[in-house]
Amino acid sequence: MRPRGLARGGLGFPGAGWMNLVAILSNTKSTSNARFMPALRRFIAQRPGIFHVETRDVGEISQALGLFADARPAVIVINGGDGTIQATISALINERPFGDAAPPPLAVLPSGKTNMIAWDLGMRRRPEKELARLYEIARAGAIGDYCMARPLIGMDLGAGAPPVYGMFFGAAGIVSGIQYCREKIFPRRIPNGVAHLYALGMLAGAALLLRADSPRSPVRTAPMRINLRGGGIIDGQFFIVMATTLERILMGIRPHAPAHGGPIKFSCVEHRPMAVLRAVVAMAMGRYGKHGLSGMHVRSGDLIRVHTREAVTLDGELFHAASDAPITLRGHEGLAFVRMPA
């Protein structure tokens, strides 16, 4: 029986072993995705060799991956925001729907509001245009020519639950920025790129003019302790805390970090006016994390523990640590992703 809330598209359900099958997982509840779905559905309905599953709830992603495991596609295309990608890769690693076999390569359409992961993988056109490129590559049997291994971050909240996997962890002002965008900017239907630039400018301005504990500041950060294996302990109040395996993040910023420590590139900026100013200038000049700056800490590693009671984010979704347990970030060897040429 088909699970409730799942819909099959294309020309029916192709049987297992279909050569170069393209499997597509769509999150129809993604707010940005709603405007792209009609064009995607038209594309899918006109082409053979596509197995399309639409989910209306994150809990249905595991069921969808189980269907894909039976169909054995050449590629799984994720059509949703960064949170959908995070839920999908977490289910692939924790639940192992493909058993002992490696899951197919993952391709990511730019269908969300932030699209950091999609953009980092070269997916920068409208979703239906990127899907068309993927479809032709898959039909030619050439998906393997575009694959790359991308390490991941496994986040353990200390509650005994399986880790959550993603590519971008943030705390302090990053969480404030996400909340500000959701509450103040996105409802105005401002273009995403403009919204992110506006939020960064607003938060940086507040950090330059207001104290970290000021009730007027949108960036109110509590003291935090960060323990990096091989990189020491950092205590303080921070404007930005982030750890990522992406090569580029918002607005094309490239997070530099030493290459020898591990797959996770970590940086934090102290919540002091001059430290924030130096960091913003470094971002604007494409040098963020490349050179040592007073008030900025840059490391790379494979194990980081963050002691905080404040909310944190992994790929845009917000989380809290369990009780007083630290949040543990571990480097994971990752999965295969499709990276498209620009």
PAPAVEX-950056 format. One record per residue (C-alpha): residue in one letter; z, x, y negated. Coordinates in pm, 1 decimal. Example, Ala and Ser with C-alpha at 12.3 -4.5 7.8 and 13.67 -1.06 7.14 Angstrom:
+---+----------+----------+----------+
: r :       zz :       xx :       yy :
+---+----------+----------+----------+
: a :    780.0 :   1230.0 :    450.0 :
: s :    714.0 :   1367.0 :    106.0 :
+---+----------+----------+----------+
This chain:
+---+----------+----------+----------+
: r :       zz :       xx :       yy :
+---+----------+----------+----------+
: m :      0.0 :      0.0 :      0.0 :
: r :    -84.4 :    126.3 :   -346.3 :
: p :    237.0 :    196.6 :   -543.6 :
: r :    287.8 :    -50.6 :   -821.8 :
: g :    179.3 :     84.6 :  -1160.2 :
: l :    -82.6 :    319.5 :  -1014.6 :
: a :   -451.1 :    250.1 :  -1060.5 :
: r :   -744.1 :    418.7 :   -890.3 :
: g :  -1054.9 :    477.4 :  -1095.7 :
: g :  -1400.7 :    624.2 :  -1060.3 :
: l :  -1602.4 :    505.4 :   -762.2 :
: g :  -1311.7 :    430.2 :   -533.4 :
: f :  -1091.2 :    660.5 :   -331.7 :
: p :  -1283.7 :    959.4 :   -192.5 :
: g :  -1165.1 :   1064.1 :    150.8 :
: a :   -985.4 :   1387.5 :    231.7 :
: g :  -1210.7 :   1689.2 :    231.0 :
: w :  -1447.6 :   1561.9 :    -41.4 :
: m :  -1612.0 :   1877.0 :   -167.1 :
: n :  -1522.5 :   1967.9 :   -526.9 :
: l :  -1325.2 :   1648.1 :   -584.0 :
: v :  -1175.8 :   1616.0 :   -933.9 :
: a :   -834.4 :   1447.1 :   -938.4 :
: i :   -712.8 :   1312.0 :  -1273.2 :
: l :   -355.4 :   1212.3 :  -1351.6 :
: s :   -331.6 :   1002.5 :  -1670.5 :
: n :    -13.9 :    905.1 :  -1849.9 :
: t :   -116.7 :    581.2 :  -2018.8 :
: k :    215.7 :    560.7 :  -2205.0 :
: s :    152.2 :    879.8 :  -2397.1 :
: t :    129.6 :    758.3 :  -2758.2 :
: s :   -164.7 :    979.6 :  -2852.9 :
: n :   -342.5 :    920.1 :  -2523.6 :
: a :   -396.8 :    549.1 :  -2589.9 :
: r :   -688.9 :    612.6 :  -2822.8 :
: f :   -862.1 :    845.8 :  -2576.1 :
: m :   -835.1 :    630.0 :  -2262.6 :
: p :  -1137.9 :    400.5 :  -2322.2 :
: a :  -1377.3 :    696.6 :  -2351.4 :
: l :  -1221.2 :    868.4 :  -2049.7 :
: r :  -1242.2 :    554.4 :  -1837.7 :
: r :  -1610.6 :    512.4 :  -1924.7 :
: f :  -1680.6 :    873.0 :  -1827.7 :
: i :  -1492.8 :    840.5 :  -1497.9 :
: a :  -1655.2 :    508.9 :  -1401.4 :
: q :  -2004.3 :    658.1 :  -1429.0 :
: r :  -1951.0 :    960.6 :  -1205.5 :
: p :  -1884.6 :   1012.4 :   -834.8 :
: g :  -1633.2 :   1254.6 :   -693.8 :
: i :  -1344.6 :   1161.8 :   -926.0 :
: f :  -1009.3 :   1025.9 :   -810.5 :
: h :   -822.6 :    885.7 :  -1111.1 :
: v :   -459.5 :    776.2 :  -1103.8 :
: e :   -302.6 :    612.9 :  -1407.9 :
: t :     75.5 :    622.4 :  -1437.5 :
: r :    287.6 :    409.8 :  -1665.6 :
: d :    613.0 :    590.7 :  -1595.3 :
: v :    708.0 :    955.1 :  -1536.4 :
: g :    869.7 :    849.3 :  -1209.2 :
: e :    525.1 :    763.0 :  -1070.1 :
: i :    396.3 :   1118.4 :  -1104.9 :
: s :    541.3 :   1220.5 :   -767.1 :
: q :    363.4 :    927.6 :   -598.7 :
: a :     37.6 :   1024.6 :   -763.8 :
: l :     69.2 :   1384.8 :   -644.3 :
: g :    128.9 :   1256.1 :   -291.4 :
: l :   -203.7 :   1072.6 :   -308.7 :
: f :   -372.7 :   1386.5 :   -437.9 :
: a :   -226.8 :   1589.9 :   -150.4 :
: d :   -401.2 :   1353.4 :     94.6 :
: a :   -730.4 :   1380.3 :    -96.2 :
: r :   -717.4 :   1762.2 :   -132.3 :
: p :   -904.9 :   1797.2 :   -463.8 :
: a :  -1056.1 :   2113.9 :   -606.0 :
: v :   -864.3 :   2067.6 :   -931.9 :
: i :   -594.2 :   1840.2 :  -1074.6 :
: v :   -656.4 :   1738.1 :  -1434.9 :
: i :   -346.6 :   1635.7 :  -1631.6 :
: n :   -423.9 :   1383.1 :  -1903.3 :
: g :   -110.6 :   1343.9 :  -2115.8 :
: g :    122.4 :   1527.5 :  -2349.9 :
: d :    325.2 :   1841.5 :  -2288.3 :
: g :    604.7 :   1628.6 :  -2136.9 :
: t :    360.7 :   1493.1 :  -1875.9 :
: i :    256.4 :   1848.1 :  -1790.5 :
: q :    620.2 :   1951.6 :  -1753.4 :
: a :    697.0 :   1659.3 :  -1522.1 :
: t :    388.3 :   1732.9 :  -1311.7 :
: i :    451.9 :   2102.8 :  -1258.9 :
: s :    822.2 :   2035.6 :  -1191.5 :
: a :    727.7 :   1786.5 :   -917.9 :
: l :    474.5 :   2029.4 :   -768.7 :
: i :    733.9 :   2306.7 :   -742.5 :
: n :   1044.1 :   2105.6 :   -650.7 :
: e :    891.8 :   1845.9 :   -419.0 :
: r :    605.0 :   2048.7 :   -267.7 :
: p :    366.3 :   1756.8 :   -204.9 :
: f :    104.4 :   2001.6 :    -74.3 :
: g :    347.4 :   2150.0 :    177.7 :
: d :    308.9 :   2519.0 :    247.5 :
: a :    -37.4 :   2526.8 :     90.9 :
: a :    -75.8 :   2627.0 :   -271.8 :
: p :   -150.3 :   2327.6 :   -494.0 :
: p :   -496.4 :   2310.4 :   -651.2 :
: p :   -547.8 :   2467.6 :   -994.1 :
: l :   -426.1 :   2257.7 :  -1283.7 :
: a :   -636.1 :   2173.6 :  -1588.2 :
: v :   -481.1 :   2023.7 :  -1900.8 :
: l :   -655.7 :   1788.8 :  -2144.1 :
: p :   -543.1 :   1789.4 :  -2511.8 :
: s :   -421.4 :   1428.6 :  -2505.1 :
: g :    -73.9 :   1457.7 :  -2661.9 :
: k :     66.4 :   1513.4 :  -3008.1 :
: t :    146.6 :   1883.9 :  -2981.1 :
: n :    -94.6 :   2009.9 :  -2711.1 :
: m :     48.4 :   2362.0 :  -2713.5 :
: i :    -26.0 :   2415.3 :  -2345.4 :
: a :   -376.3 :   2267.3 :  -2359.4 :
: w :   -469.5 :   2473.8 :  -2664.9 :
: d :   -330.5 :   2790.0 :  -2506.7 :
: l :   -559.9 :   2725.5 :  -2208.1 :
: g :   -868.0 :   2688.2 :  -2428.3 :
: m :   -880.6 :   2305.6 :  -2423.9 :
: r :   -938.5 :   2227.9 :  -2790.8 :
: r :  -1208.9 :   1959.4 :  -2797.0 :
: r :  -1167.3 :   1585.6 :  -2750.8 :
: p :  -1033.6 :   1503.8 :  -2401.5 :
: e :  -1356.6 :   1338.8 :  -2280.1 :
: k :  -1558.1 :   1646.0 :  -2386.8 :
: e :  -1323.0 :   1882.9 :  -2205.2 :
: l :  -1330.7 :   1658.6 :  -1898.9 :
: a :  -1710.5 :   1672.8 :  -1903.0 :
: r :  -1697.0 :   2053.7 :  -1900.2 :
: l :  -1445.4 :   2054.5 :  -1614.6 :
: y :  -1648.4 :   1805.6 :  -1414.0 :
: e :  -1965.5 :   2015.4 :  -1429.6 :
: i :  -1777.1 :   2331.2 :  -1335.6 :
: a :  -1613.2 :   2155.1 :  -1039.6 :
: r :  -1946.7 :   2009.2 :   -920.3 :
: a :  -2090.3 :   2361.2 :   -924.2 :
: g :  -1798.3 :   2483.1 :   -711.3 :
: a :  -1699.3 :   2730.0 :   -982.6 :
: i :  -1341.7 :   2623.4 :  -1069.5 :
: g :  -1211.0 :   2947.6 :   -919.8 :
: d :  -1404.8 :   3147.9 :  -1178.3 :
: y :  -1192.3 :   2996.2 :  -1454.6 :
: c :   -848.3 :   3017.3 :  -1291.4 :
: m :   -556.7 :   3226.9 :  -1404.3 :
: a :   -194.7 :   3254.9 :  -1291.7 :
: r :     43.6 :   3144.0 :  -1563.7 :
: p :    417.2 :   3220.5 :  -1526.1 :
: l :    661.3 :   2940.8 :  -1596.0 :
: i :   1017.4 :   2894.8 :  -1716.9 :
: g :   1259.4 :   2726.4 :  -1479.0 :
: m :   1543.0 :   2560.3 :  -1673.9 :
: d :   1870.9 :   2487.5 :  -1493.4 :
: l :   2104.8 :   2260.5 :  -1690.6 :
: g :   2401.9 :   2335.3 :  -1464.5 :
: a :   2431.1 :   1985.0 :  -1319.7 :
: g :   2326.8 :   2076.1 :   -966.3 :
: a :   1986.8 :   1909.5 :  -1006.6 :
: p :   1662.0 :   2098.4 :   -934.4 :
: p :   1532.3 :   2308.1 :  -1224.1 :
: v :   1283.8 :   2164.5 :  -1470.1 :
: y :    974.1 :   2378.7 :  -1522.9 :
: g :    770.8 :   2434.8 :  -1835.8 :
: m :    625.0 :   2695.2 :  -2070.1 :
: f :    810.9 :   2650.5 :  -2397.9 :
: f :   1188.7 :   2631.4 :  -2449.5 :
: g :   1334.9 :   2572.6 :  -2793.3 :
: a :   1670.7 :   2514.1 :  -2959.2 :
: a :   1827.7 :   2491.2 :  -3304.8 :
: g :   1562.8 :   2425.5 :  -3572.5 :
: i :   1292.4 :   2362.1 :  -3312.9 :
: v :   1483.0 :   2057.8 :  -3186.9 :
: s :   1546.0 :   1950.7 :  -3547.8 :
: g :   1172.3 :   1977.8 :  -3613.4 :
: i :   1084.4 :   1763.7 :  -3310.9 :
: q :   1333.4 :   1497.1 :  -3414.3 :
: y :   1215.2 :   1502.1 :  -3776.5 :
: c :    850.6 :   1464.8 :  -3672.0 :
: r :    928.4 :   1173.6 :  -3440.7 :
: e :   1145.1 :    989.7 :  -3691.2 :
: k :    983.0 :   1068.7 :  -4027.0 :
: i :    629.6 :   1204.8 :  -3988.8 :
: f :    452.0 :   1066.4 :  -3681.4 :
: p :    515.3 :    699.7 :  -3780.9 :
: r :    308.0 :    768.4 :  -4095.0 :
: r :      7.8 :    862.2 :  -3875.4 :
: i :    -26.7 :   1201.8 :  -4038.5 :
: p :   -264.4 :   1431.2 :  -3842.3 :
: n :    -70.7 :   1638.9 :  -3591.3 :
: g :   -159.0 :   1979.3 :  -3737.5 :
: v :    -58.5 :   1869.4 :  -4086.4 :
: a :    261.2 :   1715.1 :  -3949.7 :
: h :    365.5 :   2039.1 :  -3778.8 :
: l :    293.8 :   2247.4 :  -4088.7 :
: y :    483.8 :   2002.8 :  -4308.9 :
: a :    783.1 :   1999.1 :  -4073.0 :
: l :    797.3 :   2379.9 :  -4058.7 :
: g :    780.8 :   2403.4 :  -4437.9 :
: m :   1048.5 :   2138.9 :  -4483.1 :
: l :   1284.9 :   2299.3 :  -4231.6 :
: a :   1228.9 :   2649.2 :  -4369.7 :
: g :   1290.2 :   2523.0 :  -4723.3 :
: a :   1614.0 :   2358.5 :  -4616.0 :
: a :   1726.1 :   2677.0 :  -4440.2 :
: l :   1654.3 :   2881.2 :  -4752.8 :
: l :   1838.8 :   2647.8 :  -4989.6 :
: l :   2119.9 :   2495.5 :  -4782.7 :
: r :   2396.0 :   2633.3 :  -4563.6 :
: a :   2371.6 :   2589.8 :  -4188.1 :
: d :   2669.9 :   2352.0 :  -4188.6 :
: s :   2559.5 :   2150.5 :  -4493.0 :
: p :   2552.0 :   1773.5 :  -4420.9 :
: r :   2234.5 :   1756.6 :  -4633.8 :
: s :   2043.3 :   2002.5 :  -4416.8 :
: p :   1804.8 :   1867.9 :  -4149.5 :
: v :   1870.3 :   2193.9 :  -3961.3 :
: r :   2238.3 :   2171.9 :  -3870.3 :
: t :   2306.2 :   2429.8 :  -3602.9 :
: a :   2626.4 :   2502.2 :  -3414.6 :
: p :   2730.8 :   2851.3 :  -3305.2 :
: m :   2547.6 :   2964.0 :  -2993.3 :
: r :   2576.0 :   3249.9 :  -2745.7 :
: i :   2265.4 :   3389.0 :  -2576.1 :
: n :   2294.0 :   3628.3 :  -2282.3 :
: l :   1977.7 :   3812.8 :  -2180.5 :
: r :   1978.0 :   4016.3 :  -1860.2 :
: g :   1915.4 :   4371.5 :  -1970.0 :
: g :   1897.2 :   4262.4 :  -2334.2 :
: g :   2261.3 :   4217.5 :  -2432.7 :
: i :   2448.9 :   3924.3 :  -2584.9 :
: i :   2354.8 :   3759.5 :  -2914.4 :
: d :   2609.2 :   3539.0 :  -3092.5 :
: g :   2555.6 :   3335.3 :  -3407.1 :
: q :   2398.6 :   3036.1 :  -3575.2 :
: f :   2021.5 :   3034.7 :  -3555.8 :
: f :   1732.6 :   2879.5 :  -3742.7 :
: i :   1500.4 :   2915.1 :  -3442.4 :
: v :   1562.2 :   2991.6 :  -3076.3 :
: m :   1263.3 :   2997.1 :  -2846.7 :
: a :   1149.3 :   3131.8 :  -2510.1 :
: t :    793.7 :   3094.0 :  -2386.2 :
: t :    529.6 :   3213.7 :  -2144.1 :
: l :    249.5 :   3087.8 :  -2369.7 :
: e :     22.2 :   3332.8 :  -2547.2 :
: r :     -7.3 :   3108.0 :  -2853.4 :
: i :    218.5 :   2831.2 :  -2977.4 :
: l :    202.2 :   2586.4 :  -3270.0 :
: m :    -46.1 :   2665.8 :  -3548.9 :
: g :   -188.6 :   2952.9 :  -3345.5 :
: i :    126.6 :   3165.3 :  -3377.8 :
: r :    127.4 :   3443.1 :  -3119.6 :
: p :    484.0 :   3520.1 :  -3003.3 :
: h :    495.2 :   3894.3 :  -2950.7 :
: a :    758.2 :   4053.9 :  -2726.8 :
: p :    798.5 :   4379.7 :  -2530.6 :
: a :    584.2 :   4367.8 :  -2218.1 :
: h :    821.1 :   4549.9 :  -1983.6 :
: g :   1120.7 :   4313.6 :  -1968.6 :
: g :    980.0 :   4013.7 :  -1785.6 :
: p :    748.5 :   3713.3 :  -1820.1 :
: i :    959.2 :   3519.0 :  -2072.2 :
: k :    903.1 :   3605.9 :  -2437.8 :
: f :   1227.0 :   3533.0 :  -2623.6 :
: s :   1301.8 :   3532.6 :  -2994.3 :
: c :   1563.5 :   3391.4 :  -3228.1 :
: v :   1606.2 :   3395.8 :  -3604.2 :
: e :   1949.4 :   3392.8 :  -3763.2 :
: h :   2028.9 :   3102.3 :  -3996.4 :
: r :   2038.3 :   3318.5 :  -4310.9 :
: p :   1799.6 :   3270.5 :  -4603.6 :
: m :   1641.7 :   3616.4 :  -4598.5 :
: a :   1606.7 :   3618.6 :  -4219.9 :
: v :   1430.5 :   3281.6 :  -4233.1 :
: l :   1203.5 :   3399.8 :  -4516.6 :
: r :   1104.7 :   3714.5 :  -4323.8 :
: a :   1030.7 :   3508.3 :  -4013.0 :
: v :    815.0 :   3255.5 :  -4200.5 :
: v :    616.0 :   3534.4 :  -4368.4 :
: a :    570.1 :   3705.2 :  -4029.9 :
: m :    440.8 :   3378.3 :  -3881.7 :
: a :    195.5 :   3332.3 :  -4167.7 :
: m :     65.5 :   3688.3 :  -4122.5 :
: g :     39.5 :   3668.7 :  -3743.0 :
: r :    313.5 :   3926.2 :  -3692.1 :
: y :    598.5 :   3709.3 :  -3564.4 :
: g :    801.2 :   3920.4 :  -3324.6 :
: k :    563.7 :   4215.8 :  -3346.0 :
: h :    788.9 :   4434.5 :  -3558.7 :
: g :   1165.7 :   4451.1 :  -3580.2 :
: l :   1304.7 :   4254.7 :  -3874.7 :
: s :   1661.0 :   4215.2 :  -3991.6 :
: g :   1800.2 :   3887.0 :  -3864.0 :
: m :   1532.5 :   3844.6 :  -3595.2 :
: h :   1595.0 :   3926.1 :  -3229.7 :
: v :   1298.5 :   3971.5 :  -2994.5 :
: r :   1322.0 :   4038.3 :  -2622.2 :
: s :   1137.5 :   3978.2 :  -2297.6 :
: g :   1306.3 :   3907.7 :  -1968.1 :
: d :   1332.8 :   3702.9 :  -1652.4 :
: l :   1685.1 :   3561.7 :  -1690.6 :
: i :   1839.1 :   3411.7 :  -2005.3 :
: r :   2157.7 :   3208.2 :  -2039.8 :
: v :   2205.4 :   2990.9 :  -2347.6 :
: h :   2555.5 :   2862.0 :  -2423.1 :
: t :   2526.1 :   2555.0 :  -2644.0 :
: r :   2637.3 :   2194.4 :  -2658.7 :
: e :   2342.7 :   2098.1 :  -2875.3 :
: a :   2016.7 :   1946.8 :  -2751.6 :
: v :   1741.0 :   2181.4 :  -2636.0 :
: t :   1376.5 :   2118.9 :  -2559.8 :
: l :   1140.3 :   2215.9 :  -2282.2 :
: d :    778.2 :   2131.8 :  -2361.3 :
: g :    878.9 :   1867.3 :  -2613.8 :
: e :   1132.5 :   1681.0 :  -2397.6 :
: l :   1499.1 :   1692.6 :  -2504.1 :
: f :   1783.5 :   1791.5 :  -2270.3 :
: h :   2158.0 :   1865.9 :  -2281.1 :
: a :   2355.9 :   2109.7 :  -2070.0 :
: a :   2596.1 :   1966.2 :  -1815.0 :
: s :   2952.8 :   1985.7 :  -1954.3 :
: d :   3030.9 :   2344.0 :  -2062.9 :
: a :   2783.0 :   2508.4 :  -1828.2 :
: p :   2526.6 :   2744.5 :  -1979.9 :
: i :   2158.0 :   2657.8 :  -1970.1 :
: t :   1986.3 :   2911.5 :  -1745.8 :
: l :   1623.2 :   3007.8 :  -1794.4 :
: r :   1450.7 :   3195.9 :  -1514.1 :
: g :   1100.5 :   3332.2 :  -1494.1 :
: h :    892.3 :   3173.0 :  -1218.3 :
: e :    575.6 :   3321.4 :  -1071.5 :
: g :    400.4 :   3004.1 :  -1177.3 :
: l :     90.8 :   2813.6 :  -1072.5 :
: a :   -284.0 :   2850.1 :  -1112.2 :
: f :   -429.5 :   2697.3 :  -1428.8 :
: v :   -785.4 :   2652.4 :  -1548.1 :
: r :   -853.0 :   2840.9 :  -1869.0 :
: m :  -1167.6 :   2739.7 :  -2050.9 :
: p :  -1372.1 :   2966.6 :  -2276.3 :
: a :  -1361.9 :   2875.1 :  -2643.7 :
+---+----------+----------+----------+
